[in-house]
Amino acid sequence: MAGNVWEWCSTPYLSYPLSGDVAAENLQKRTKDARYVLRGGSWLSARVYARCACRLDSAPDGGFADWGVRLDRTFSSS
């Protein structure tokens, strides 16, 4: 997916190195100043940004034409 659009993640933006497990947050129950991770670069970015390890941060109410989402669902094995 890298290079298509910057992909919104539900992970809060924290500085590296991360300490312990970082739980995904519910975007509906965010704080006013919450900032979340965008990953992967886009068609509008320089090619150096088109990699999964590349990340930006923004408030969830921000947006540009080259920012997007990928829907995902976790299924139970039972």
mmCIF file of the N, C-alpha and C atoms, coordinates in Angstrom:
data_MODEL
# 
_entry.id   MODEL 
# 
loop_
_atom_site.group_PDB 
_atom_site.id 
_atom_site.type_symbol 
_atom_site.label_atom_id 
_atom_site.label_alt_id 
_atom_site.label_comp_id 
_atom_site.label_asym_id 
_atom_site.label_entity_id 
_atom_site.label_seq_id 
_atom_site.pdbx_PDB_ins_code 
_atom_site.Cartn_x 
_atom_site.Cartn_y 
_atom_site.Cartn_z 
_atom_site.occupancy 
_atom_site.B_iso_or_equiv 
_atom_site.pdbx_formal_charge 
_atom_site.auth_seq_id 
_atom_site.auth_comp_id 
_atom_site.auth_asym_id 
_atom_site.auth_atom_id 
_atom_site.pdbx_PDB_model_num 
ATOM 1   N N  . MET A 1 1  ? 0.812   -1.199  0.000  1.00 0.00 ? 1  MET A N  1 
ATOM 2   C CA . MET A 1 1  ? 0.000   0.000   0.000  1.00 0.00 ? 1  MET A CA 1 
ATOM 3   C C  . MET A 1 1  ? 0.860   1.270   0.000  1.00 0.00 ? 1  MET A C  1 
ATOM 4   N N  . ALA A 1 2  ? 2.107   1.153   0.343  1.00 0.00 ? 2  ALA A N  1 
ATOM 5   C CA . ALA A 1 2  ? 2.959   2.336   0.394  1.00 0.00 ? 2  ALA A CA 1 
ATOM 6   C C  . ALA A 1 2  ? 3.008   3.023   -0.964 1.00 0.00 ? 2  ALA A C  1 
ATOM 7   N N  . GLY A 1 3  ? 2.895   4.332   -0.958 1.00 0.00 ? 3  GLY A N  1 
ATOM 8   C CA . GLY A 1 3  ? 2.951   5.099   -2.192 1.00 0.00 ? 3  GLY A CA 1 
ATOM 9   C C  . GLY A 1 3  ? 1.609   5.418   -2.805 1.00 0.00 ? 3  GLY A C  1 
ATOM 10  N N  . ASN A 1 4  ? 0.530   4.790   -2.347 1.00 0.00 ? 4  ASN A N  1 
ATOM 11  C CA . ASN A 1 4  ? -0.801  5.069   -2.875 1.00 0.00 ? 4  ASN A CA 1 
ATOM 12  C C  . ASN A 1 4  ? -1.345  6.333   -2.200 1.00 0.00 ? 4  ASN A C  1 
ATOM 13  N N  . VAL A 1 5  ? -1.683  6.240   -0.934 1.00 0.00 ? 5  VAL A N  1 
ATOM 14  C CA . VAL A 1 5  ? -2.072  7.396   -0.126 1.00 0.00 ? 5  VAL A CA 1 
ATOM 15  C C  . VAL A 1 5  ? -1.446  7.239   1.256  1.00 0.00 ? 5  VAL A C  1 
ATOM 16  N N  . TRP A 1 6  ? -1.280  8.343   1.971  1.00 0.00 ? 6  TRP A N  1 
ATOM 17  C CA . TRP A 1 6  ? -0.892  8.254   3.379  1.00 0.00 ? 6  TRP A CA 1 
ATOM 18  C C  . TRP A 1 6  ? -2.042  7.550   4.081  1.00 0.00 ? 6  TRP A C  1 
ATOM 19  N N  . GLU A 1 7  ? -1.755  6.487   4.785  1.00 0.00 ? 7  GLU A N  1 
ATOM 20  C CA . GLU A 1 7  ? -2.793  5.661   5.404  1.00 0.00 ? 7  GLU A CA 1 
ATOM 21  C C  . GLU A 1 7  ? -2.981  6.030   6.880  1.00 0.00 ? 7  GLU A C  1 
ATOM 22  N N  . TRP A 1 8  ? -4.218  6.405   7.226  1.00 0.00 ? 8  TRP A N  1 
ATOM 23  C CA . TRP A 1 8  ? -4.549  6.699   8.624  1.00 0.00 ? 8  TRP A CA 1 
ATOM 24  C C  . TRP A 1 8  ? -4.445  5.425   9.443  1.00 0.00 ? 8  TRP A C  1 
ATOM 25  N N  . CYS A 1 9  ? -3.869  5.530   10.614 1.00 0.00 ? 9  CYS A N  1 
ATOM 26  C CA . CYS A 1 9  ? -3.807  4.420   11.568 1.00 0.00 ? 9  CYS A CA 1 
ATOM 27  C C  . CYS A 1 9  ? -4.519  4.863   12.838 1.00 0.00 ? 9  CYS A C  1 
ATOM 28  N N  . SER A 1 10 ? -5.029  3.917   13.604 1.00 0.00 ? 10 SER A N  1 
ATOM 29  C CA . SER A 1 10 ? -5.708  4.277   14.852 1.00 0.00 ? 10 SER A CA 1 
ATOM 30  C C  . SER A 1 10 ? -4.723  4.349   16.019 1.00 0.00 ? 10 SER A C  1 
ATOM 31  N N  . THR A 1 11 ? -3.451  4.280   15.723 1.00 0.00 ? 11 THR A N  1 
ATOM 32  C CA . THR A 1 11 ? -2.417  4.343   16.744 1.00 0.00 ? 11 THR A CA 1 
ATOM 33  C C  . THR A 1 11 ? -2.090  5.792   17.074 1.00 0.00 ? 11 THR A C  1 
ATOM 34  N N  . PRO A 1 12 ? -2.041  6.147   18.339 1.00 0.00 ? 12 PRO A N  1 
ATOM 35  C CA . PRO A 1 12 ? -1.650  7.517   18.685 1.00 0.00 ? 12 PRO A CA 1 
ATOM 36  C C  . PRO A 1 12 ? -0.194  7.766   18.299 1.00 0.00 ? 12 PRO A C  1 
ATOM 37  N N  . TYR A 1 13 ? 0.116   8.994   17.918 1.00 0.00 ? 13 TYR A N  1 
ATOM 38  C CA . TYR A 1 13 ? 1.478   9.339   17.540 1.00 0.00 ? 13 TYR A CA 1 
ATOM 39  C C  . TYR A 1 13 ? 2.303   9.540   18.800 1.00 0.00 ? 13 TYR A C  1 
ATOM 40  N N  . LEU A 1 14 ? 3.321   8.721   18.966 1.00 0.00 ? 14 LEU A N  1 
ATOM 41  C CA . LEU A 1 14 ? 4.232   8.799   20.101 1.00 0.00 ? 14 LEU A CA 1 
ATOM 42  C C  . LEU A 1 14 ? 5.659   8.831   19.578 1.00 0.00 ? 14 LEU A C  1 
ATOM 43  N N  . SER A 1 15 ? 6.552   9.415   20.337 1.00 0.00 ? 15 SER A N  1 
ATOM 44  C CA . SER A 1 15 ? 7.957   9.461   19.940 1.00 0.00 ? 15 SER A CA 1 
ATOM 45  C C  . SER A 1 15 ? 8.600   8.098   20.104 1.00 0.00 ? 15 SER A C  1 
ATOM 46  N N  . TYR A 1 16 ? 9.560   7.794   19.224 1.00 0.00 ? 16 TYR A N  1 
ATOM 47  C CA . TYR A 1 16 ? 10.352  6.569   19.348 1.00 0.00 ? 16 TYR A CA 1 
ATOM 48  C C  . TYR A 1 16 ? 11.457  6.790   20.361 1.00 0.00 ? 16 TYR A C  1 
ATOM 49  N N  . PRO A 1 17 ? 11.956  5.802   21.050 1.00 0.00 ? 17 PRO A N  1 
ATOM 50  C CA . PRO A 1 17 ? 11.472  4.428   21.056 1.00 0.00 ? 17 PRO A CA 1 
ATOM 51  C C  . PRO A 1 17 ? 10.207  4.302   21.902 1.00 0.00 ? 17 PRO A C  1 
ATOM 52  N N  . LEU A 1 18 ? 9.312   3.427   21.475 1.00 0.00 ? 18 LEU A N  1 
ATOM 53  C CA . LEU A 1 18 ? 8.069   3.213   22.201 1.00 0.00 ? 18 LEU A CA 1 
ATOM 54  C C  . LEU A 1 18 ? 8.337   2.344   23.424 1.00 0.00 ? 18 LEU A C  1 
ATOM 55  N N  . SER A 1 19 ? 7.616   2.608   24.472 1.00 0.00 ? 19 SER A N  1 
ATOM 56  C CA . SER A 1 19 ? 7.794   1.813   25.687 1.00 0.00 ? 19 SER A CA 1 
ATOM 57  C C  . SER A 1 19 ? 6.622   0.847   25.838 1.00 0.00 ? 19 SER A C  1 
ATOM 58  N N  . GLY A 1 20 ? 6.900   -0.450  25.747 1.00 0.00 ? 20 GLY A N  1 
ATOM 59  C CA . GLY A 1 20 ? 5.851   -1.458  25.909 1.00 0.00 ? 20 GLY A CA 1 
ATOM 60  C C  . GLY A 1 20 ? 4.893   -1.490  24.742 1.00 0.00 ? 20 GLY A C  1 
ATOM 61  N N  . ASP A 1 21 ? 3.733   -2.104  24.967 1.00 0.00 ? 21 ASP A N  1 
ATOM 62  C CA . ASP A 1 21 ? 2.713   -2.201  23.930 1.00 0.00 ? 21 ASP A CA 1 
ATOM 63  C C  . ASP A 1 21 ? 1.943   -0.895  23.818 1.00 0.00 ? 21 ASP A C  1 
ATOM 64  N N  . VAL A 1 22 ? 1.655   -0.506  22.604 1.00 0.00 ? 22 VAL A N  1 
ATOM 65  C CA . VAL A 1 22 ? 0.850   0.684   22.347 1.00 0.00 ? 22 VAL A CA 1 
ATOM 66  C C  . VAL A 1 22 ? -0.481  0.205   21.816 1.00 0.00 ? 22 VAL A C  1 
ATOM 67  N N  . ALA A 1 23 ? -1.535  0.456   22.543 1.00 0.00 ? 23 ALA A N  1 
ATOM 68  C CA . ALA A 1 23 ? -2.867  0.003   22.135 1.00 0.00 ? 23 ALA A CA 1 
ATOM 69  C C  . ALA A 1 23 ? -3.485  0.993   21.150 1.00 0.00 ? 23 ALA A C  1 
ATOM 70  N N  . ALA A 1 24 ? -4.190  0.457   20.168 1.00 0.00 ? 24 ALA A N  1 
ATOM 71  C CA . ALA A 1 24 ? -4.934  1.304   19.245 1.00 0.00 ? 24 ALA A CA 1 
ATOM 72  C C  . ALA A 1 24 ? -6.057  1.986   20.015 1.00 0.00 ? 24 ALA A C  1 
ATOM 73  N N  . GLU A 1 25 ? -6.395  3.166   19.602 1.00 0.00 ? 25 GLU A N  1 
ATOM 74  C CA . GLU A 1 25 ? -7.443  3.916   20.285 1.00 0.00 ? 25 GLU A CA 1 
ATOM 75  C C  . GLU A 1 25 ? -8.664  4.043   19.400 1.00 0.00 ? 25 GLU A C  1 
ATOM 76  N N  . ASN A 1 26 ? -9.792  4.237   20.027 1.00 0.00 ? 26 ASN A N  1 
ATOM 77  C CA . ASN A 1 26 ? -11.032 4.460   19.312 1.00 0.00 ? 26 ASN A CA 1 
ATOM 78  C C  . ASN A 1 26 ? -11.066 5.922   18.865 1.00 0.00 ? 26 ASN A C  1 
ATOM 79  N N  . LEU A 1 27 ? -11.115 6.171   17.572 1.00 0.00 ? 27 LEU A N  1 
ATOM 80  C CA . LEU A 1 27 ? -11.105 7.545   17.074 1.00 0.00 ? 27 LEU A CA 1 
ATOM 81  C C  . LEU A 1 27 ? -12.348 8.322   17.484 1.00 0.00 ? 27 LEU A C  1 
ATOM 82  N N  . GLN A 1 28 ? -13.418 7.620   17.807 1.00 0.00 ? 28 GLN A N  1 
ATOM 83  C CA . GLN A 1 28 ? -14.644 8.295   18.241 1.00 0.00 ? 28 GLN A CA 1 
ATOM 84  C C  . GLN A 1 28 ? -14.502 8.856   19.654 1.00 0.00 ? 28 GLN A C  1 
ATOM 85  N N  . LYS A 1 29 ? -13.606 8.278   20.460 1.00 0.00 ? 29 LYS A N  1 
ATOM 86  C CA . LYS A 1 29 ? -13.434 8.703   21.851 1.00 0.00 ? 29 LYS A CA 1 
ATOM 87  C C  . LYS A 1 29 ? -12.069 9.348   22.050 1.00 0.00 ? 29 LYS A C  1 
ATOM 88  N N  . ARG A 1 30 ? -11.716 10.235  21.165 1.00 0.00 ? 30 ARG A N  1 
ATOM 89  C CA . ARG A 1 30 ? -10.403 10.864  21.235 1.00 0.00 ? 30 ARG A CA 1 
ATOM 90  C C  . ARG A 1 30 ? -10.446 12.143  22.070 1.00 0.00 ? 30 ARG A C  1 
ATOM 91  N N  . THR A 1 31 ? -9.284  12.544  22.535 1.00 0.00 ? 31 THR A N  1 
ATOM 92  C CA . THR A 1 31 ? -9.187  13.807  23.250 1.00 0.00 ? 31 THR A CA 1 
ATOM 93  C C  . THR A 1 31 ? -9.045  14.929  22.226 1.00 0.00 ? 31 THR A C  1 
ATOM 94  N N  . LYS A 1 32 ? -9.235  16.149  22.669 1.00 0.00 ? 32 LYS A N  1 
ATOM 95  C CA . LYS A 1 32 ? -9.206  17.297  21.779 1.00 0.00 ? 32 LYS A CA 1 
ATOM 96  C C  . LYS A 1 32 ? -7.863  17.435  21.056 1.00 0.00 ? 32 LYS A C  1 
ATOM 97  N N  . ASP A 1 33 ? -6.773  17.147  21.741 1.00 0.00 ? 33 ASP A N  1 
ATOM 98  C CA . ASP A 1 33 ? -5.447  17.339  21.170 1.00 0.00 ? 33 ASP A CA 1 
ATOM 99  C C  . ASP A 1 33 ? -4.807  16.060  20.643 1.00 0.00 ? 33 ASP A C  1 
ATOM 100 N N  . ALA A 1 34 ? -5.582  14.997  20.481 1.00 0.00 ? 34 ALA A N  1 
ATOM 101 C CA . ALA A 1 34 ? -5.035  13.712  20.031 1.00 0.00 ? 34 ALA A CA 1 
ATOM 102 C C  . ALA A 1 34 ? -4.481  13.827  18.613 1.00 0.00 ? 34 ALA A C  1 
ATOM 103 N N  . ARG A 1 35 ? -3.358  13.174  18.402 1.00 0.00 ? 35 ARG A N  1 
ATOM 104 C CA . ARG A 1 35 ? -2.741  13.113  17.078 1.00 0.00 ? 35 ARG A CA 1 
ATOM 105 C C  . ARG A 1 35 ? -2.492  11.648  16.754 1.00 0.00 ? 35 ARG A C  1 
ATOM 106 N N  . TYR A 1 36 ? -2.785  11.269  15.517 1.00 0.00 ? 36 TYR A N  1 
ATOM 107 C CA . TYR A 1 36 ? -2.676  9.878   15.109 1.00 0.00 ? 36 TYR A CA 1 
ATOM 108 C C  . TYR A 1 36 ? -1.695  9.727   13.956 1.00 0.00 ? 36 TYR A C  1 
ATOM 109 N N  . VAL A 1 37 ? -1.227  8.497   13.770 1.00 0.00 ? 37 VAL A N  1 
ATOM 110 C CA . VAL A 1 37 ? -0.205  8.182   12.783 1.00 0.00 ? 37 VAL A CA 1 
ATOM 111 C C  . VAL A 1 37 ? -0.795  8.054   11.381 1.00 0.00 ? 37 VAL A C  1 
ATOM 112 N N  . LEU A 1 38 ? -0.085  8.596   10.421 1.00 0.00 ? 38 LEU A N  1 
ATOM 113 C CA . LEU A 1 38 ? -0.315  8.366   8.993  1.00 0.00 ? 38 LEU A CA 1 
ATOM 114 C C  . LEU A 1 38 ? 0.945   7.690   8.477  1.00 0.00 ? 38 LEU A C  1 
ATOM 115 N N  . ARG A 1 39 ? 0.798   6.625   7.679  1.00 0.00 ? 39 ARG A N  1 
ATOM 116 C CA . ARG A 1 39 ? 1.957   5.868   7.207  1.00 0.00 ? 39 ARG A CA 1 
ATOM 117 C C  . ARG A 1 39 ? 1.955   5.685   5.694  1.00 0.00 ? 39 ARG A C  1 
ATOM 118 N N  . GLY A 1 40 ? 3.152   5.549   5.148  1.00 0.00 ? 40 GLY A N  1 
ATOM 119 C CA . GLY A 1 40 ? 3.320   4.996   3.814  1.00 0.00 ? 40 GLY A CA 1 
ATOM 120 C C  . GLY A 1 40 ? 3.535   5.919   2.636  1.00 0.00 ? 40 GLY A C  1 
ATOM 121 N N  . GLY A 1 41 ? 3.526   7.223   2.805  1.00 0.00 ? 41 GLY A N  1 
ATOM 122 C CA . GLY A 1 41 ? 3.725   8.101   1.660  1.00 0.00 ? 41 GLY A CA 1 
ATOM 123 C C  . GLY A 1 41 ? 2.548   8.076   0.699  1.00 0.00 ? 41 GLY A C  1 
ATOM 124 N N  . SER A 1 42 ? 2.635   8.844   -0.361 1.00 0.00 ? 42 SER A N  1 
ATOM 125 C CA . SER A 1 42 ? 1.545   8.887   -1.339 1.00 0.00 ? 42 SER A CA 1 
ATOM 126 C C  . SER A 1 42 ? 2.089   9.235   -2.711 1.00 0.00 ? 42 SER A C  1 
ATOM 127 N N  . TRP A 1 43 ? 1.205   9.239   -3.684 1.00 0.00 ? 43 TRP A N  1 
ATOM 128 C CA . TRP A 1 43 ? 1.550   9.619   -5.050 1.00 0.00 ? 43 TRP A CA 1 
ATOM 129 C C  . TRP A 1 43 ? 2.006   11.071  -5.129 1.00 0.00 ? 43 TRP A C  1 
ATOM 130 N N  . LEU A 1 44 ? 1.640   11.883  -4.143 1.00 0.00 ? 44 LEU A N  1 
ATOM 131 C CA . LEU A 1 44 ? 1.981   13.291  -4.129 1.00 0.00 ? 44 LEU A CA 1 
ATOM 132 C C  . LEU A 1 44 ? 3.308   13.559  -3.417 1.00 0.00 ? 44 LEU A C  1 
ATOM 133 N N  . SER A 1 45 ? 3.797   12.587  -2.660 1.00 0.00 ? 45 SER A N  1 
ATOM 134 C CA . SER A 1 45 ? 5.031   12.733  -1.890 1.00 0.00 ? 45 SER A CA 1 
ATOM 135 C C  . SER A 1 45 ? 6.248   12.324  -2.712 1.00 0.00 ? 45 SER A C  1 
ATOM 136 N N  . ALA A 1 46 ? 7.405   12.727  -2.239 1.00 0.00 ? 46 ALA A N  1 
ATOM 137 C CA . ALA A 1 46 ? 8.661   12.256  -2.843 1.00 0.00 ? 46 ALA A CA 1 
ATOM 138 C C  . ALA A 1 46 ? 8.770   10.754  -2.612 1.00 0.00 ? 46 ALA A C  1 
ATOM 139 N N  . ARG A 1 47 ? 9.431   10.034  -3.494 1.00 0.00 ? 47 ARG A N  1 
ATOM 140 C CA . ARG A 1 47 ? 9.499   8.575   -3.403 1.00 0.00 ? 47 ARG A CA 1 
ATOM 141 C C  . ARG A 1 47 ? 10.193  8.078   -2.145 1.00 0.00 ? 47 ARG A C  1 
ATOM 142 N N  . VAL A 1 48 ? 11.028  8.883   -1.515 1.00 0.00 ? 48 VAL A N  1 
ATOM 143 C CA . VAL A 1 48 ? 11.699  8.470   -0.277 1.00 0.00 ? 48 VAL A CA 1 
ATOM 144 C C  . VAL A 1 48 ? 10.678  8.193   0.840  1.00 0.00 ? 48 VAL A C  1 
ATOM 145 N N  . TYR A 1 49 ? 9.482   8.783   0.750  1.00 0.00 ? 49 TYR A N  1 
ATOM 146 C CA . TYR A 1 49 ? 8.449   8.583   1.769  1.00 0.00 ? 49 TYR A CA 1 
ATOM 147 C C  . TYR A 1 49 ? 7.575   7.352   1.507  1.00 0.00 ? 49 TYR A C  1 
ATOM 148 N N  . ALA A 1 50 ? 7.693   6.727   0.361  1.00 0.00 ? 50 ALA A N  1 
ATOM 149 C CA . ALA A 1 50 ? 6.840   5.585   -0.003 1.00 0.00 ? 50 ALA A CA 1 
ATOM 150 C C  . ALA A 1 50 ? 7.359   4.299   0.628  1.00 0.00 ? 50 ALA A C  1 
ATOM 151 N N  . ARG A 1 51 ? 7.239   4.220   1.940  1.00 0.00 ? 51 ARG A N  1 
ATOM 152 C CA . ARG A 1 51 ? 7.629   3.020   2.690  1.00 0.00 ? 51 ARG A CA 1 
ATOM 153 C C  . ARG A 1 51 ? 6.834   2.976   3.982  1.00 0.00 ? 51 ARG A C  1 
ATOM 154 N N  . CYS A 1 52 ? 6.565   1.784   4.470  1.00 0.00 ? 52 CYS A N  1 
ATOM 155 C CA . CYS A 1 52 ? 5.725   1.597   5.652  1.00 0.00 ? 52 CYS A CA 1 
ATOM 156 C C  . CYS A 1 52 ? 6.313   2.236   6.906  1.00 0.00 ? 52 CYS A C  1 
ATOM 157 N N  . ALA A 1 53 ? 7.614   2.313   6.984  1.00 0.00 ? 53 ALA A N  1 
ATOM 158 C CA . ALA A 1 53 ? 8.255   2.863   8.171  1.00 0.00 ? 53 ALA A CA 1 
ATOM 159 C C  . ALA A 1 53 ? 8.148   4.385   8.238  1.00 0.00 ? 53 ALA A C  1 
ATOM 160 N N  . CYS A 1 54 ? 7.811   5.023   7.156  1.00 0.00 ? 54 CYS A N  1 
ATOM 161 C CA . CYS A 1 54 ? 7.673   6.470   7.133  1.00 0.00 ? 54 CYS A CA 1 
ATOM 162 C C  . CYS A 1 54 ? 6.345   6.862   7.769  1.00 0.00 ? 54 CYS A C  1 
ATOM 163 N N  . ARG A 1 55 ? 6.358   7.867   8.641  1.00 0.00 ? 55 ARG A N  1 
ATOM 164 C CA . ARG A 1 55 ? 5.113   8.255   9.300  1.00 0.00 ? 55 ARG A CA 1 
ATOM 165 C C  . ARG A 1 55 ? 5.023   9.754   9.516  1.00 0.00 ? 55 ARG A C  1 
ATOM 166 N N  . LEU A 1 56 ? 3.811   10.232  9.536  1.00 0.00 ? 56 LEU A N  1 
ATOM 167 C CA . LEU A 1 56 ? 3.454   11.601  9.866  1.00 0.00 ? 56 LEU A CA 1 
ATOM 168 C C  . LEU A 1 56 ? 2.489   11.555  11.034 1.00 0.00 ? 56 LEU A C  1 
ATOM 169 N N  . ASP A 1 57 ? 2.099   12.716  11.528 1.00 0.00 ? 57 ASP A N  1 
ATOM 170 C CA . ASP A 1 57 ? 1.045   12.760  12.534 1.00 0.00 ? 57 ASP A CA 1 
ATOM 171 C C  . ASP A 1 57 ? 0.101   13.905  12.226 1.00 0.00 ? 57 ASP A C  1 
ATOM 172 N N  . SER A 1 58 ? -1.155  13.725  12.616 1.00 0.00 ? 58 SER A N  1 
ATOM 173 C CA . SER A 1 58 ? -2.153  14.763  12.429 1.00 0.00 ? 58 SER A CA 1 
ATOM 174 C C  . SER A 1 58 ? -3.357  14.476  13.311 1.00 0.00 ? 58 SER A C  1 
ATOM 175 N N  . ALA A 1 59 ? -4.120  15.513  13.557 1.00 0.00 ? 59 ALA A N  1 
ATOM 176 C CA . ALA A 1 59 ? -5.397  15.339  14.252 1.00 0.00 ? 59 ALA A CA 1 
ATOM 177 C C  . ALA A 1 59 ? -6.369  14.676  13.271 1.00 0.00 ? 59 ALA A C  1 
ATOM 178 N N  . PRO A 1 60 ? -7.282  13.848  13.754 1.00 0.00 ? 60 PRO A N  1 
ATOM 179 C CA . PRO A 1 60 ? -8.206  13.130  12.864 1.00 0.00 ? 60 PRO A CA 1 
ATOM 180 C C  . PRO A 1 60 ? -9.116  14.014  12.021 1.00 0.00 ? 60 PRO A C  1 
ATOM 181 N N  . ASP A 1 61 ? -9.262  15.279  12.370 1.00 0.00 ? 61 ASP A N  1 
ATOM 182 C CA . ASP A 1 61 ? -10.124 16.141  11.564 1.00 0.00 ? 61 ASP A CA 1 
ATOM 183 C C  . ASP A 1 61 ? -9.356  16.812  10.422 1.00 0.00 ? 61 ASP A C  1 
ATOM 184 N N  . GLY A 1 62 ? -8.056  16.508  10.292 1.00 0.00 ? 62 GLY A N  1 
ATOM 185 C CA . GLY A 1 62 ? -7.261  17.034  9.188  1.00 0.00 ? 62 GLY A CA 1 
ATOM 186 C C  . GLY A 1 62 ? -7.433  16.167  7.953  1.00 0.00 ? 62 GLY A C  1 
ATOM 187 N N  . GLY A 1 63 ? -6.966  16.647  6.828  1.00 0.00 ? 63 GLY A N  1 
ATOM 188 C CA . GLY A 1 63 ? -7.038  15.820  5.634  1.00 0.00 ? 63 GLY A CA 1 
ATOM 189 C C  . GLY A 1 63 ? -6.535  16.520  4.398  1.00 0.00 ? 63 GLY A C  1 
ATOM 190 N N  . PHE A 1 64 ? -6.038  15.728  3.476  1.00 0.00 ? 64 PHE A N  1 
ATOM 191 C CA . PHE A 1 64 ? -5.579  16.190  2.180  1.00 0.00 ? 64 PHE A CA 1 
ATOM 192 C C  . PHE A 1 64 ? -6.002  15.161  1.132  1.00 0.00 ? 64 PHE A C  1 
ATOM 193 N N  . ALA A 1 65 ? -5.889  15.505  -0.122 1.00 0.00 ? 65 ALA A N  1 
ATOM 194 C CA . ALA A 1 65 ? -6.300  14.612  -1.206 1.00 0.00 ? 65 ALA A CA 1 
ATOM 195 C C  . ALA A 1 65 ? -5.491  13.325  -1.247 1.00 0.00 ? 65 ALA A C  1 
ATOM 196 N N  . ASP A 1 66 ? -4.304  13.333  -0.658 1.00 0.00 ? 66 ASP A N  1 
ATOM 197 C CA . ASP A 1 66 ? -3.457  12.143  -0.698 1.00 0.00 ? 66 ASP A CA 1 
ATOM 198 C C  . ASP A 1 66 ? -3.439  11.393  0.638  1.00 0.00 ? 66 ASP A C  1 
ATOM 199 N N  . TRP A 1 67 ? -4.426  11.610  1.479  1.00 0.00 ? 67 TRP A N  1 
ATOM 200 C CA . TRP A 1 67 ? -4.593  10.867  2.734  1.00 0.00 ? 67 TRP A CA 1 
ATOM 201 C C  . TRP A 1 67 ? -5.798  9.954   2.577  1.00 0.00 ? 67 TRP A C  1 
ATOM 202 N N  . GLY A 1 68 ? -5.718  8.730   3.090  1.00 0.00 ? 68 GLY A N  1 
ATOM 203 C CA . GLY A 1 68 ? -6.831  7.802   2.950  1.00 0.00 ? 68 GLY A CA 1 
ATOM 204 C C  . GLY A 1 68 ? -6.876  6.789   4.074  1.00 0.00 ? 68 GLY A C  1 
ATOM 205 N N  . VAL A 1 69 ? -7.766  5.831   3.936  1.00 0.00 ? 69 VAL A N  1 
ATOM 206 C CA . VAL A 1 69 ? -7.923  4.769   4.931  1.00 0.00 ? 69 VAL A CA 1 
ATOM 207 C C  . VAL A 1 69 ? -7.967  3.424   4.224  1.00 0.00 ? 69 VAL A C  1 
ATOM 208 N N  . ARG A 1 70 ? -7.635  2.404   4.955  1.00 0.00 ? 70 ARG A N  1 
ATOM 209 C CA . ARG A 1 70 ? -7.799  1.032   4.482  1.00 0.00 ? 70 ARG A CA 1 
ATOM 210 C C  . ARG A 1 70 ? -8.638  0.338   5.527  1.00 0.00 ? 70 ARG A C  1 
ATOM 211 N N  . LEU A 1 71 ? -9.754  -0.207  5.114  1.00 0.00 ? 71 LEU A N  1 
ATOM 212 C CA . LEU A 1 71 ? -10.646 -0.872  6.060  1.00 0.00 ? 71 LEU A CA 1 
ATOM 213 C C  . LEU A 1 71 ? -10.126 -2.280  6.333  1.00 0.00 ? 71 LEU A C  1 
ATOM 214 N N  . ASP A 1 72 ? -10.234 -2.665  7.577  1.00 0.00 ? 72 ASP A N  1 
ATOM 215 C CA . ASP A 1 72 ? -9.705  -3.953  8.012  1.00 0.00 ? 72 ASP A CA 1 
ATOM 216 C C  . ASP A 1 72 ? -10.656 -4.542  9.026  1.00 0.00 ? 72 ASP A C  1 
ATOM 217 N N  . ARG A 1 73 ? -10.770 -5.850  9.015  1.00 0.00 ? 73 ARG A N  1 
ATOM 218 C CA . ARG A 1 73 ? -11.622 -6.519  9.990  1.00 0.00 ? 73 ARG A CA 1 
ATOM 219 C C  . ARG A 1 73 ? -10.903 -7.745  10.508 1.00 0.00 ? 73 ARG A C  1 
ATOM 220 N N  . THR A 1 74 ? -10.928 -7.932  11.805 1.00 0.00 ? 74 THR A N  1 
ATOM 221 C CA . THR A 1 74 ? -10.323 -9.093  12.420 1.00 0.00 ? 74 THR A CA 1 
ATOM 222 C C  . THR A 1 74 ? -11.374 -10.161 12.623 1.00 0.00 ? 74 THR A C  1 
ATOM 223 N N  . PHE A 1 75 ? -11.087 -11.362 12.165 1.00 0.00 ? 75 PHE A N  1 
ATOM 224 C CA . PHE A 1 75 ? -12.018 -12.468 12.313 1.00 0.00 ? 75 PHE A CA 1 
ATOM 225 C C  . PHE A 1 75 ? -11.523 -13.433 13.376 1.00 0.00 ? 75 PHE A C  1 
ATOM 226 N N  . SER A 1 76 ? -12.449 -14.015 14.093 1.00 0.00 ? 76 SER A N  1 
ATOM 227 C CA . SER A 1 76 ? -12.123 -14.993 15.107 1.00 0.00 ? 76 SER A CA 1 
ATOM 228 C C  . SER A 1 76 ? -11.921 -16.350 14.445 1.00 0.00 ? 76 SER A C  1 
ATOM 229 N N  . SER A 1 77 ? -11.022 -17.148 15.008 1.00 0.00 ? 77 SER A N  1 
ATOM 230 C CA . SER A 1 77 ? -10.794 -18.489 14.453 1.00 0.00 ? 77 SER A CA 1 
ATOM 231 C C  . SER A 1 77 ? -11.722 -19.536 15.056 1.00 0.00 ? 77 SER A C  1 
ATOM 232 N N  . SER A 1 78 ? -12.558 -19.133 16.000 1.00 0.00 ? 78 SER A N  1 
ATOM 233 C CA . SER A 1 78 ? -13.481 -20.104 16.626 1.00 0.00 ? 78 SER A CA 1 
ATOM 234 C C  . SER A 1 78 ? -14.784 -20.216 15.866 1.00 0.00 ? 78 SER A C  1 
# 
